[in-house]
Amino acid sequence: MNGLNQIPFLKHGRSRAINAENPTGEKGSGGKAASNLGVGRKGSPCLCDLMPGSTVILADIRECGVIRHIWMTVDHKTTEADCFVLRDLVLRMYWDEEETPSVEVPLGDFFCCGFGQECLVNSVPIMVAPSRGMNCFFSMPFKRRALITLENQHRNPIPAFFYQVDYCLYDELPEDTEYFHAQWRREKLTTLGQDYTIVDGIKGSGTYVGTYLALSVLERYWWGEGEVKFYLDGDTVYPTICGTGMEDYVGGSWSFASYSGGKTVENTYCTPYMGYPFYSRHDQLVYNAYHNDDCPPMRGFYRWHLPDPIFFEEDLKVTVQQIGVRHGGLFERQDDLSSVAYWYQKENHAAFPALLSAKERWPR
């Protein structure tokens, strides 16, 4: 209940914020550090020199509350050595003393910026503004503790990392509160005739709220006929929910195409709940980072199930087919696909699959 029309009716919490100048979020302790302008004049706005292999704690809140907004940005570089920073930094989140993270995603992909490349995103829960201003508005409740960390798996130090975590403290939360989760996966070459797994192994009761897909096409012809499937509560061979195609899942149709001067033009777009914010052929930054035109076309998509959540009571598996169409009809294809699944669940989650190494996460 954080929409504009609900503000007068919200249950009041104690508003707090954590950043580099107030790492504990303590009341009345923001902006104390000194600069050349004096005490309390922007003395420590960021974390400096995050060394390769190091992990920093961004927030460690040992109370009951709800994270309402997260903003992050990382020092922008354009050299070849630095073009994969957003895939080399790993964001993790832990709730209530759990030993394995509920969120484990490369930083850029969490904010719908795959391939190590930033793009502009204008949606309800995720917004990315120029330049690398990454925002998340998913509510993230916790009853005893919230721990957020960032690991630098990049080859170089990170000169500056800016962030802020805005949250509210409460005396208690409802017993049936569901916890936020996000998981990243990738197949550099999908298996012919076998659906790509977006997420699997989710047990218990919860709500699936979103998907981010990052696709590098490795074969000719149209790639977007694969159907997204939701296997709910004991489904085995066939899912309860099955869509009509990848482009349809993110709200598009007919290859996202318009026609100009006898040529087909593929269109990107951002809407509150569905979007196609990134296509490498439209973005000069990608040409600079990837030596002009020597990599496969890359496309990023998001789909938020906020007006239409996917509820599950026992278990959940989400997949997408790799199917294209060419002269002669449909065909099974193999591409390079990575994804982020976003969901809430009550019970403790199963351990995630081991995260690929930094080099294995790099785009082609």
Secondary structure, DSSP 8 states (H G I E B T S, - for coil): --SGGGGGG----EEEEEETTBTT--TT-TT--EETTEETSSS--SEEEE-TT-EEEEEEE-SSEEEEEEEEEE----SGGGTTHHHHEEEEEEETT-SS-SEEEEHHHHTT--TT----EE-SSEEEETTTEEEE---EEESS-EEEEEEE-SSS-EEEEEEEEEEEE-S---TT--EEEEEEEEESS--TTS-EEEEEEEESSEEEEEEEEEEE--SSSB-TT--EEEEETT--SS-SEE-S-HHHHTT--GGGEEEETTEEEE--EE-SSEEEEEEGGG-HHHHHHTTTT-S--EEEEEEE-SSS-EEESSEEEEEE--EEEETTEEEE---EEEEEEEEEESS----------HHHHS--
